[in-house]
């Protein structure tokens, strides 16, 4: 299944771009937002696309042949936006966009290395956006080396998993018999450890566990906080930042940060309520249903 970019036109419209705009796309992904942005900023514009997944950078090289804009494709983490702009000798930008979802190609492993994001496939239990060897720990390290209390804290804190302690105990018990090294193996442990009604719900019982581990491994919340601070600081006056979130925890971070900027008279909300995908988009792409777009303009 090919990834479908969520709120592609809406997010680009909210950035208020024009010919010659300088834009940082913090999550290049499949290039859906990139194409929208490049079609607006024209040959005189500058586009900086960042992605932690090297395969996304490699797949996006076509942009340089199809568009006349100045294009920089950067393999890195958006939390380092200040350093990236400094290396490019770009003092300020007109817009910053981040889509905090992730590509279907990452989920199903079709983009290259399988990293254990899917509980439907038997993949190595890494859950890293980038190359596993570049990370201080992977999901496999957490599952096989951390104690039950720390695992439970991760599952509850990052996944709001109500059965976190029950699942953590089951993980520790299972790893005593054999190391837990694959995504399907972990999914089975979670499924077997939760009450039967929980297993019969529409979503897979391991969904929150996998979300929590992914967030912990990639340090997603701290990275988001870094982006919201340094990305906002990089904006010119009247520049805009747009963030697309997909679950309540990360949306809460964006909402509270934007609220603080407004309170301190550093910015104004472009739209007071988060923008959601249209009914038409949700029908075409059911995975877009949880998406929320928030936009702020720097004063």
Number of C-alpha atoms within 10 A of each C-alpha: 8 10 16 16 19 24 22 18 14 16 24 20 13 20 22 15 20 15 15 17 22 24 28 27 23 26 25 27 30 21 23 16 25 23 16 16 27 25 16 17 21 18 16 13 21 24 23 22 26 26 21 21 21 18 18 24 22 11 13 16 14 11 16 13 8 10 14 16 22 17 18 16 19 19 19 19 19 26 20 16 21 19 12 18 17 11 10 10 9 13 12 19 23 24 28 25 25 24 24 19 17 16 18 17 18 24 20 21 17 12 16 11 14 21 25 28 26 23 21 13 17 18 21 20 25 27 29 27 19 20 14 16 10 9 13 9 16 21 29 22 15 18 22 19 13 14 14 22 13 14 25 23 17 22 26 18 14 22 23 17 21 13 18 24 18 15 24 26 16 17 22 19 13 16 16 10 8 9 15 22 20 20 25 21 18 24 21 13 19 24 17 14 18 18 12 11 8 15 16 11 9 7 10 15 23 23 15 20 25 24 19 22 25 22 19 23 21 21 12 16 15 14 14 20 16 17 22 22 15 17 27 24 15 23 23 16 15 15 24 28 28 23 22 25 22 18 15 14 14 17 20 12 17 22 15 11 15 23 16 13 19 17 11 10 11 16 21 20 17 17 13 10 12 16 16 19 19 13 12 9 15 16 12 11 15 11 14 21 16 14 22 21 24 23 25 25 27 23 15
